[in-house]
C-alpha cells in the first residue's frame, strides 16, 4: 500500500529580497483611491546583509544607515530631528526597492540600484531617487564605513531600503519587521490585503522519493495575477542567505520535488492582493514541504 503524504504550505510576501522591499507595480486605479482609504505612517530606513559573508558588516552598515537617514530627513523636511510629511516628495507606491552598497577594505564605498529595483527607480517621485541623493550627499561629505577587523574578503555588500508598515482595511498598522529600522519621514499610504491561498496545488509525491522514504522542501517565488492564478513564467527558486541548492544524491530528490510543485502550481487558486480597493498583482514566496504520513 502506498503511504499518503502531507504537503505543508507556508505563504508570505516575496520580499525576502525582504518582502517589504518588493517594488509595487503602478496601477491607474491608484489615482482613484479615496482619501478615506489612507492612513499616515512612519517610513523607515534599514540595512540588510545580502549574503552570509556580509553579515559581519551589519554593525557598521547600521551606523551608515543612521547617517543616511538623517540626510533623508533634511532633504524632505530640513531637520535631522523632526520627521516631515513627505507626500509631496515621494509617491507612496514607490516605497520599495533597494540600493546596494559595496564596501572596500579601505573604507571606500560605491552604490548601485540592482536590476530588480530598476523599475521603481525610474518612477516619478521615487523613493530610491531620494535615497540615492542622500547617499551621494553623505559620500561627498567624506563619510566612510569601517571595515570589520580580520575580514579577508575583497569587498562586502549590504542593502539599504526604505520600508513602510502595512495598513489593514480597518486601518490597523502592522509594524515594520526590520532588524534596526531608522525613521526618516511620514507618508499617507492605503490599506493592503495580501494574497491568500484558497485552493492548494494538486501536487503529487514523486514515486522514487516516496519509495525511498525521502522528504524534502522547495521554496518558490512567483507572481499571483489579478485573477488569483500563479503565473508559470514567473516561478523562481528561492534560497535564504547561506542556503545552498542540494547537491549529490539529494539533488535528484530535490529536482523531483521541484518538478512536482512547478507543474502543479497553476492548479492552485488564490484571492489576489488588494490595495485601497484596487485588485493587484503581487509577488509571493511560498514553501512546499513534502512529508510522508507514517
Secondary structure by P-SEA (a helix, b strand, c coil): cbbbbbbbbbbccccccccccccccccccccccccccbbbbbbbbbbbbcccccccaaaaaaaaaaaaaaaaaaaccccccccccccccccccccbbbbbbbbcccccbbbbbcccccccccccccaaaaaaaaaaaaaaabbbbbccccccccbbbbbbbbbbbbbccccccccccccbbbbcbbbbbbbbccccccccccccccaaaaaaccccccccccccccccccccccbbbbbccccccccaaaaaaaaaaaaaaaaacccbbbbbbbcccbbbbbbbbbbbbbbbcc
